[in-house]
Amino acid sequence: MPTAGDSMPRPIQSHSADLAKPTLGLRILLLVLLAVVGMICGLFSFFGLLGISNGATSPGDLFFAAVVLFLCVASLLAFGGIVIRASWARPLAIVAGTAISLTCFGMVIGIPILIAASRANLSRQRADTTESI
């Protein structure tokens, strides 16, 4: 039991409201990452389609071309949606980040895409306002 001169300990301050706010600058990072993924997958899909047009028609070749074409289309659609700040841009960026994470080089790029897509400010408001989101 505390004596009369002792005071109760101060409550611990929570910064959860600060962590819940979208971080500024992540939209640009997300655009850069999606552009890099789009260019890499676009290059792979070009060579995959070039190989198919030259007679490589095994199931593995067709599957590879389909996968890299899907990754290219998903990342470029997410890039376009984030540029115009569409409402469907965040879910599509998460799908693109998840899909690229399933590839052998994608964890390095896919995880930052997932983090940036979940935390970026994609609303049409100005990003530097202090109003609630």
Secondary structure per residue as TSV (DSSP state, phi and psi in degrees):
chain	resnum	aa	ss	phi	psi
A	1	M	-	360.0	125.2
A	2	P	-	-69.1	147.3
A	3	T	-	-78.6	175.4
A	4	A	T	-64.1	-29.3
A	5	G	T	-83.3	-17.3
A	6	D	-	-80.0	149.7
A	7	S	-	-114.0	162.1
A	8	M	-	-72.8	149.4
A	9	P	-	-64.2	148.3
A	10	R	-	-71.2	145.3
A	11	P	-	-68.2	151.1
A	12	I	-	-77.6	130.2
A	13	Q	-	-80.8	138.7
A	14	S	-	-104.5	136.5
A	15	H	-	-108.7	25.3
A	16	S	H	-66.1	-30.7
A	17	A	H	-67.5	-34.6
A	18	D	H	-68.6	-36.1
A	19	L	H	-74.8	-21.9
A	20	A	H	-80.8	-17.6
A	21	K	S	-74.5	144.3
A	22	P	-	-63.7	143.0
A	23	T	B	-86.8	137.4
A	24	L	T	-74.1	144.8
A	25	G	T	90.3	-13.0
A	26	L	H	-73.6	-22.9
A	27	R	H	-64.5	-41.5
A	28	I	H	-65.9	-43.2
A	29	L	H	-60.6	-41.9
A	30	L	H	-63.9	-41.0
A	31	L	H	-63.5	-41.2
A	32	V	H	-66.0	-45.6
A	33	L	H	-63.5	-42.3
A	34	L	H	-68.2	-33.4
A	35	A	H	-66.9	-40.6
A	36	V	H	-64.1	-45.4
A	37	V	H	-63.9	-40.7
A	38	G	H	-62.3	-40.1
A	39	M	H	-69.6	-43.4
A	40	I	H	-64.5	-47.7
A	41	C	H	-68.9	-32.1
A	42	G	H	-64.4	-39.3
A	43	L	H	-66.1	-44.8
A	44	F	H	-63.7	-40.0
A	45	S	H	-70.4	-33.2
A	46	F	H	-61.1	-48.4
A	47	F	H	-68.9	-32.1
A	48	G	H	-65.8	-44.3
A	49	L	H	-69.7	-32.7
A	50	L	H	-65.1	-39.9
A	51	G	H	-66.6	-39.0
A	52	I	H	-67.2	-38.5
A	53	S	H	-69.1	-21.2
A	54	N	T	-93.9	8.3
A	55	G	T	110.0	1.5
A	56	A	-	-82.4	95.0
A	57	T	-	-118.3	26.7
A	58	S	S	-72.4	157.8
A	59	P	H	-59.0	-33.4
A	60	G	H	-66.0	-39.8
A	61	D	H	-66.1	-42.9
A	62	L	H	-66.2	-40.2
A	63	F	H	-64.8	-43.5
A	64	F	H	-60.8	-45.2
A	65	A	H	-64.2	-38.9
A	66	A	H	-67.6	-41.4
A	67	V	H	-66.3	-48.3
A	68	V	H	-69.7	-29.3
A	69	L	H	-68.7	-39.6
A	70	F	H	-63.0	-44.4
A	71	L	H	-62.3	-39.7
A	72	C	H	-65.2	-47.0
A	73	V	H	-65.6	-42.9
A	74	A	H	-64.0	-43.1
A	75	S	H	-70.3	-37.8
A	76	L	H	-72.7	-34.6
A	77	L	H	-66.3	-41.2
A	78	A	H	-64.3	-39.6
A	79	F	H	-59.8	-48.4
A	80	G	H	-63.5	-39.3
A	81	G	H	-65.4	-36.8
A	82	I	H	-73.3	-33.5
A	83	V	H	-62.8	-43.9
A	84	I	T	-89.9	1.3
A	85	R	T	57.7	48.1
A	86	A	-	-76.8	158.0
A	87	S	T	-71.0	-23.8
A	88	W	T	-91.2	2.4
A	89	A	H	-70.2	-40.6
A	90	R	H	-63.9	-50.0
A	91	P	H	-61.9	-36.7
A	92	L	H	-70.3	-34.9
A	93	A	H	-67.3	-35.5
A	94	I	H	-68.0	-39.9
A	95	V	H	-63.4	-43.6
A	96	A	H	-64.9	-40.8
A	97	G	H	-65.6	-38.9
A	98	T	H	-67.2	-42.6
A	99	A	H	-66.1	-41.0
A	100	I	H	-71.7	-25.6
A	101	S	H	-68.8	-20.2
A	102	L	T	-81.3	-6.5
A	103	T	S	-90.8	172.4
A	104	C	S	-72.9	-30.8
A	105	F	S	-100.9	-1.3
A	106	G	H	-79.3	-21.4
A	107	M	H	-62.3	-33.0
A	108	V	H	-67.2	-35.0
A	109	I	H	-100.4	-32.6
A	110	G	H	-68.5	-41.3
A	111	I	H	-66.6	-44.4
A	112	P	H	-61.8	-31.8
A	113	I	H	-65.0	-43.9
A	114	L	H	-63.7	-42.0
A	115	I	H	-67.7	-45.3
A	116	A	H	-67.2	-36.2
A	117	A	H	-68.8	-33.7
A	118	S	H	-79.9	-23.4
A	119	R	H	-109.0	-12.1
A	120	A	B	-71.2	149.5
A	121	N	-	-86.4	105.1
A	122	L	-	-109.4	11.7
A	123	S	S	-77.0	164.1
A	124	R	S	-81.2	-6.5
A	125	Q	S	-70.8	163.4
A	126	R	-	-68.0	142.3
A	127	A	T	-75.0	-19.7
A	128	D	T	-94.8	8.4
A	129	T	-	-77.0	153.5
A	130	T	-	-100.8	10.0
A	131	E	S	-70.8	159.4
A	132	S	-	-69.8	149.9
A	133	I	-	-93.8	360.0
